[in-house]
């Protein structure tokens, strides 16, 4: 690429030199034409001035003196001759003025032509110097381009030699590698090691497959425990919901005032806890009299807990579910705490000797108990309640900040 660029520069310099030569030749022709025109003008001026000089240098003709006439006619003829001489003198004077004006104009033209000649000579000298400088520059550029061309050719030759050397070395390396591959004991060792590694990989793959099966089985067991835990939570929610309903019914009903009313209420709660929910207990009389007997005013309080009021055993489904959860092992490290274990022991007739244990008064709401069993659900419930409250405040125009 560099060689092509140098050649193009050389051609361009040659073209510029030829153009300079042609321009110098044209200037020389123009100078020659101007010199010929100046010479012709000078010759014409000399040719015009030579007869005038002769006329000027020639002595004026002496008029012949006429003989003195004795009469007036002679005087008239002398006046006529004098007038003719004066007219001729005026004509010669006019011709001399015209010739002088022509000479001045020719001299001015000669001066102009000489000035043009000098200007053309100066331009010719300047162009000649420029041409010589360009020729010298062309010679220097030509020499430099030739030097670069020779250097590039030498570099190309060295590169071709290095390429041939590299190709020969590559062929030698390939031949040596082929020879080593044919007669190499290391290759046999590598093949044996490769076979051993393949066997180890197969064994590891089998172990990995067996571990994958065990992981799947463990996932199945975990899913089963999750299902049982979810069933336990559903059962516990149902129990708490029924307890809340019973507490609501007891709170809405008026407290019994007689022993008979208390027996009727206790029998109704026992039927509800056994799963045979009967109708609501008959509300007592507004006067507080029933069966002819009235209780003291200090004993007119309803039972604080459903389990205290119930005399029968708990529901079989609830007890069985709680026993199954404890058998699975949720009590050890699971969500069931000591209080829940005590609650289960109170519900299970086998653990209490056939009689339900009386539980202390429960001061917590079902919602609080659910939050203790599932803190994440309680937190989500609190967030939803706060969001609803903010929406209500926004709708009513209350500023919460």
PLY file of the C-alpha trace (Angstrom):
ply
format ascii 1.0
element vertex 401
property float x
property float y
property float z
element edge 400
property int vertex1
property int vertex2
end_header
0.00 0.00 0.00
2.81 2.41 0.84
4.56 1.59 -2.46
1.41 2.42 -4.44
1.08 5.74 -2.60
4.70 6.65 -3.40
4.19 5.83 -7.07
1.09 8.02 -7.22
3.00 10.94 -5.63
5.77 10.52 -8.21
3.31 10.63 -11.12
1.67 13.74 -9.71
5.00 15.58 -9.39
5.91 14.67 -12.97
2.61 16.07 -14.25
3.20 19.33 -12.37
6.70 19.65 -13.89
5.35 19.18 -17.42
2.69 21.83 -16.82
5.37 24.27 -15.61
7.41 23.59 -18.77
4.46 24.33 -21.03
3.72 27.55 -19.16
7.35 28.72 -19.51
7.30 28.04 -23.27
4.10 30.06 -23.65
5.69 32.99 -21.78
8.75 32.84 -24.05
6.54 32.97 -27.16
4.68 35.94 -25.74
7.95 37.79 -25.05
9.08 37.14 -28.60
5.82 38.52 -30.00
6.10 41.65 -27.86
9.73 42.15 -28.93
8.75 41.88 -32.61
5.88 44.35 -32.15
8.22 46.78 -30.38
10.80 46.52 -33.16
8.13 47.08 -35.82
6.81 50.12 -33.97
10.31 51.56 -33.66
11.00 51.07 -37.36
7.72 52.72 -38.31
8.49 55.70 -36.08
11.94 56.10 -37.60
10.48 55.84 -41.09
7.96 58.57 -40.32
10.47 60.90 -38.66
13.18 60.69 -41.38
11.33 62.70 -44.17
10.20 65.29 -41.62
13.76 65.84 -40.50
14.80 66.22 -44.07
12.11 68.80 -44.67
13.13 70.66 -41.52
16.83 70.58 -42.29
16.30 71.66 -45.90
16.70 75.42 -46.25
13.54 77.20 -47.03
13.12 78.15 -50.62
14.01 81.72 -51.25
11.27 83.37 -53.19
12.50 84.97 -56.30
12.29 88.59 -56.10
10.15 89.82 -58.91
11.36 92.75 -60.76
10.01 95.90 -59.50
7.03 96.64 -61.61
6.45 100.17 -62.19
2.70 99.75 -61.93
0.11 98.58 -59.24
-0.25 95.21 -60.92
3.19 94.33 -59.84
2.30 95.13 -56.22
-0.83 92.91 -56.41
1.17 89.96 -57.77
3.72 90.34 -55.00
0.93 90.25 -52.36
-0.51 87.09 -53.92
2.82 85.39 -53.85
3.28 86.41 -50.25
-0.09 84.94 -49.31
0.76 81.67 -51.05
4.02 81.48 -49.18
2.22 82.13 -45.87
-0.35 79.44 -46.64
2.40 76.99 -47.51
4.19 77.88 -44.30
1.03 77.29 -42.26
0.49 73.92 -43.95
4.06 72.91 -43.24
3.62 74.05 -39.63
0.45 71.97 -39.26
2.18 68.97 -40.80
5.03 69.44 -38.37
2.62 69.57 -35.40
0.83 66.46 -36.62
4.13 64.68 -37.09
5.22 65.80 -33.62
1.96 64.44 -32.09
2.39 61.15 -33.92
5.95 60.94 -32.72
4.84 61.56 -29.14
2.14 58.89 -29.39
4.60 56.43 -30.92
7.08 57.24 -28.17
4.39 56.64 -25.53
3.48 53.35 -27.16
7.14 52.42 -27.30
7.45 53.21 -23.59
4.35 51.13 -22.84
5.69 48.25 -24.89
9.05 48.48 -23.16
7.29 48.51 -19.76
5.26 45.47 -20.78
8.44 43.83 -21.96
10.12 44.46 -18.63
7.07 43.12 -16.76
6.99 40.04 -18.94
10.71 39.55 -18.42
10.23 39.81 -14.65
7.32 37.33 -14.80
9.45 35.07 -16.95
12.28 35.26 -14.42
9.87 34.52 -11.57
8.30 31.61 -13.42
11.74 30.33 -14.32
12.81 30.46 -10.67
9.59 28.74 -9.65
10.14 26.12 -12.33
13.70 25.56 -11.19
12.56 25.31 -7.55
9.82 22.89 -8.54
12.28 20.86 -10.55
14.60 20.74 -7.57
11.68 19.77 -5.29
10.64 17.15 -7.80
14.14 15.76 -7.87
14.23 15.67 -4.04
10.80 14.03 -3.83
11.79 11.58 -6.54
14.93 10.67 -4.65
12.99 10.30 -1.38
10.32 8.18 -3.04
12.93 5.97 -4.63
14.61 5.56 -1.24
11.28 4.66 0.41
10.47 2.28 -2.43
13.79 0.51 -2.08
13.36 0.34 1.72
9.84 -1.08 1.32
11.09 -3.67 -1.15
13.83 -4.68 1.29
11.28 -4.97 4.13
8.99 -7.05 1.92
11.88 -9.33 1.02
12.77 -9.77 4.71
9.13 -10.54 5.55
8.95 -13.13 2.77
12.13 -14.71 4.08
10.74 -14.77 7.66
7.49 -16.27 6.36
9.36 -19.04 4.59
11.36 -19.72 7.75
8.18 -19.87 9.89
6.51 -22.19 7.41
9.49 -24.55 7.45
9.54 -24.45 11.27
5.80 -25.18 11.43
6.17 -28.15 9.11
9.02 -29.44 11.25
6.93 -29.03 14.45
3.96 -30.82 12.88
6.18 -33.68 11.76
7.75 -33.93 15.22
4.30 -33.93 16.89
3.13 -36.71 14.58
6.22 -38.72 15.41
5.67 -38.20 19.15
2.01 -39.24 18.78
3.03 -42.44 16.99
5.80 -43.44 19.41
4.77 -41.94 22.80
4.33 -44.07 25.96
2.74 -41.09 27.70
-0.27 -41.34 25.39
-1.02 -44.87 26.63
-0.80 -43.66 30.24
-3.18 -40.83 29.47
-5.64 -43.24 27.87
-5.56 -45.47 30.95
-6.10 -42.45 33.21
-8.96 -41.31 30.99
-10.67 -44.69 31.33
-10.26 -44.58 35.12
-11.69 -41.07 35.24
-14.68 -42.19 33.17
-15.38 -45.02 35.62
-15.19 -42.58 38.54
-17.56 -40.21 36.74
-20.04 -43.05 36.19
-19.89 -44.00 39.88
-20.39 -40.39 40.95
-23.34 -40.08 38.56
-24.95 -43.18 40.09
-24.40 -41.80 43.60
-25.91 -38.51 42.49
-28.98 -40.31 41.12
-29.41 -42.21 44.40
-29.09 -38.95 46.34
-31.69 -37.39 44.04
-34.12 -40.23 44.88
-33.52 -39.75 48.60
-34.06 -36.01 48.23
-37.36 -36.66 46.44
-38.48 -39.02 49.21
-37.54 -36.46 51.86
-39.49 -33.83 49.92
-42.51 -36.15 49.94
-42.22 -36.66 53.70
-41.90 -32.91 54.22
-44.99 -32.32 52.06
-46.92 -34.88 54.13
-45.89 -33.17 57.37
-46.88 -29.83 55.87
-50.32 -31.24 54.99
-50.75 -32.59 58.53
-49.68 -29.26 60.00
-52.16 -27.45 57.77
-54.93 -29.86 58.82
-54.00 -29.28 62.46
-54.24 -25.52 61.99
-57.61 -25.83 60.26
-58.87 -28.05 63.09
-57.56 -25.60 65.68
-59.24 -22.70 63.86
-62.54 -24.59 63.82
-62.24 -25.31 67.55
-61.49 -21.67 68.32
-64.31 -20.50 66.07
-66.81 -22.77 67.84
-65.51 -21.61 71.21
-65.96 -17.98 70.14
-69.50 -18.70 68.95
-70.33 -20.33 72.28
-68.82 -17.40 74.18
-70.85 -14.98 72.05
-74.02 -16.96 72.76
-73.26 -17.03 76.46
-72.54 -13.29 76.47
-75.78 -12.52 74.63
-77.88 -14.77 76.89
-78.89 -13.68 80.37
-77.17 -15.52 83.22
-79.22 -18.24 84.95
-80.56 -17.36 88.36
-81.62 -20.76 89.68
-80.00 -24.15 90.09
-82.33 -25.68 87.51
-81.34 -23.09 84.93
-77.66 -23.77 85.60
-78.22 -27.52 85.13
-80.04 -26.90 81.85
-77.25 -24.57 80.62
-74.53 -27.08 81.59
-76.32 -29.94 79.81
-76.69 -27.76 76.65
-73.01 -26.86 76.60
-72.07 -30.51 77.10
-74.16 -31.47 74.08
-72.49 -28.75 71.98
-68.98 -29.87 73.01
-69.85 -33.53 72.20
-70.68 -32.62 68.61
-74.46 -33.01 69.16
-75.29 -29.35 69.13
-78.81 -28.82 70.29
-80.84 -25.69 70.26
-80.01 -22.74 72.41
-80.85 -23.01 76.11
-84.23 -21.75 77.13
-83.80 -18.22 78.43
-84.83 -17.90 82.06
-87.71 -15.89 83.30
-87.20 -12.15 83.48
-88.15 -12.23 87.14
-85.27 -14.62 87.86
-87.64 -17.29 89.32
-87.44 -20.85 88.02
-88.61 -24.12 89.67
-89.70 -22.17 92.72
-86.14 -21.41 93.85
-83.88 -18.36 93.46
-80.09 -18.32 93.57
-78.18 -15.75 95.54
-77.17 -12.60 93.72
-73.43 -13.37 94.00
-73.74 -16.60 91.94
-75.36 -15.03 88.84
-72.21 -15.22 86.66
-71.86 -17.35 83.56
-68.90 -19.74 83.22
-65.83 -17.89 81.92
-64.66 -20.77 79.72
-66.44 -23.27 77.56
-64.40 -26.12 78.94
-65.38 -25.22 82.51
-69.06 -25.34 81.63
-68.86 -28.60 79.68
-69.01 -31.84 81.65
-68.70 -34.33 78.80
-65.56 -35.34 76.90
-64.35 -33.20 73.97
-65.22 -33.89 70.36
-63.57 -37.11 69.08
-62.40 -35.50 65.83
-60.66 -32.66 67.64
-58.96 -34.94 70.15
-57.84 -37.34 67.41
-56.40 -34.49 65.32
-54.50 -33.08 68.27
-53.15 -36.50 69.23
-52.01 -37.09 65.63
-50.19 -33.77 65.56
-48.42 -34.56 68.82
-47.55 -38.05 67.55
-45.98 -36.59 64.38
-43.66 -34.54 66.52
-44.73 -30.98 66.11
-44.28 -30.45 69.84
-40.49 -30.76 69.46
-39.20 -27.72 67.65
-42.55 -27.12 65.91
-45.13 -24.38 66.30
-46.87 -26.08 69.28
-45.72 -24.54 72.61
-46.22 -25.58 76.22
-49.53 -23.82 76.51
-50.90 -25.67 73.48
-49.63 -28.98 74.91
-51.48 -28.23 78.13
-54.57 -27.37 76.11
-54.33 -30.73 74.28
-53.85 -32.60 77.56
-56.99 -30.91 78.85
-58.96 -32.03 75.80
-57.65 -35.62 75.70
-59.58 -37.93 78.07
-56.79 -40.53 78.01
-54.26 -38.05 79.47
-56.62 -36.72 82.14
-57.85 -40.03 83.42
-61.19 -39.93 81.62
-62.15 -36.49 82.92
-61.48 -33.21 81.12
-59.06 -30.95 82.93
-60.36 -27.57 83.87
-58.39 -24.89 82.04
-57.66 -21.47 83.49
-59.59 -18.51 82.27
-58.43 -17.63 78.74
-57.77 -13.91 78.53
-56.61 -13.90 74.90
-58.79 -13.61 71.87
-58.75 -16.23 69.09
-57.06 -13.69 66.84
-54.19 -13.30 69.34
-53.82 -17.06 69.63
-53.68 -17.38 65.83
-51.04 -14.66 65.68
-48.93 -16.62 68.17
-49.24 -19.78 66.08
-48.60 -17.97 62.77
-46.70 -14.67 63.31
-46.41 -13.99 59.57
-50.17 -14.19 59.05
-50.72 -11.92 62.06
-48.27 -9.39 60.67
-50.01 -9.45 57.29
-53.38 -9.01 59.02
-52.07 -5.99 60.93
-50.73 -4.46 57.72
-54.09 -4.95 55.99
-55.92 -3.35 58.92
-53.54 -0.37 58.87
-54.07 -0.04 55.09
-57.86 -0.11 55.51
-57.63 2.51 58.26
-55.52 4.77 56.03
-58.02 4.35 53.21
-60.88 5.28 55.54
-58.98 8.32 56.78
-58.23 9.37 53.21
-61.89 8.97 52.22
-63.07 11.03 55.20
-60.37 13.68 54.72
-58.54 13.04 58.01
-54.83 13.88 58.01
-52.92 10.83 59.34
-49.62 12.69 59.71
0 1
1 2
2 3
3 4
4 5
5 6
6 7
7 8
8 9
9 10
10 11
11 12
12 13
13 14
14 15
15 16
16 17
17 18
18 19
19 20
20 21
21 22
22 23
23 24
24 25
25 26
26 27
27 28
28 29
29 30
30 31
31 32
32 33
33 34
34 35
35 36
36 37
37 38
38 39
39 40
40 41
41 42
42 43
43 44
44 45
45 46
46 47
47 48
48 49
49 50
50 51
51 52
52 53
53 54
54 55
55 56
56 57
57 58
58 59
59 60
60 61
61 62
62 63
63 64
64 65
65 66
66 67
67 68
68 69
69 70
70 71
71 72
72 73
73 74
74 75
75 76
76 77
77 78
78 79
79 80
80 81
81 82
82 83
83 84
84 85
85 86
86 87
87 88
88 89
89 90
90 91
91 92
92 93
93 94
94 95
95 96
96 97
97 98
98 99
99 100
100 101
101 102
102 103
103 104
104 105
105 106
106 107
107 108
108 109
109 110
110 111
111 112
112 113
113 114
114 115
115 116
116 117
117 118
118 119
119 120
120 121
121 122
122 123
123 124
124 125
125 126
126 127
127 128
128 129
129 130
130 131
131 132
132 133
133 134
134 135
135 136
136 137
137 138
138 139
139 140
140 141
141 142
142 143
143 144
144 145
145 146
146 147
147 148
148 149
149 150
150 151
151 152
152 153
153 154
154 155
155 156
156 157
157 158
158 159
159 160
160 161
161 162
162 163
163 164
164 165
165 166
166 167
167 168
168 169
169 170
170 171
171 172
172 173
173 174
174 175
175 176
176 177
177 178
178 179
179 180
180 181
181 182
182 183
183 184
184 185
185 186
186 187
187 188
188 189
189 190
190 191
191 192
192 193
193 194
194 195
195 196
196 197
197 198
198 199
199 200
200 201
201 202
202 203
203 204
204 205
205 206
206 207
207 208
208 209
209 210
210 211
211 212
212 213
213 214
214 215
215 216
216 217
217 218
218 219
219 220
220 221
221 222
222 223
223 224
224 225
225 226
226 227
227 228
228 229
229 230
230 231
231 232
232 233
233 234
234 235
235 236
236 237
237 238
238 239
239 240
240 241
241 242
242 243
243 244
244 245
245 246
246 247
247 248
248 249
249 250
250 251
251 252
252 253
253 254
254 255
255 256
256 257
257 258
258 259
259 260
260 261
261 262
262 263
263 264
264 265
265 266
266 267
267 268
268 269
269 270
270 271
271 272
272 273
273 274
274 275
275 276
276 277
277 278
278 279
279 280
280 281
281 282
282 283
283 284
284 285
285 286
286 287
287 288
288 289
289 290
290 291
291 292
292 293
293 294
294 295
295 296
296 297
297 298
298 299
299 300
300 301
301 302
302 303
303 304
304 305
305 306
306 307
307 308
308 309
309 310
310 311
311 312
312 313
313 314
314 315
315 316
316 317
317 318
318 319
319 320
320 321
321 322
322 323
323 324
324 325
325 326
326 327
327 328
328 329
329 330
330 331
331 332
332 333
333 334
334 335
335 336
336 337
337 338
338 339
339 340
340 341
341 342
342 343
343 344
344 345
345 346
346 347
347 348
348 349
349 350
350 351
351 352
352 353
353 354
354 355
355 356
356 357
357 358
358 359
359 360
360 361
361 362
362 363
363 364
364 365
365 366
366 367
367 368
368 369
369 370
370 371
371 372
372 373
373 374
374 375
375 376
376 377
377 378
378 379
379 380
380 381
381 382
382 383
383 384
384 385
385 386
386 387
387 388
388 389
389 390
390 391
391 392
392 393
393 394
394 395
395 396
396 397
397 398
398 399
399 400
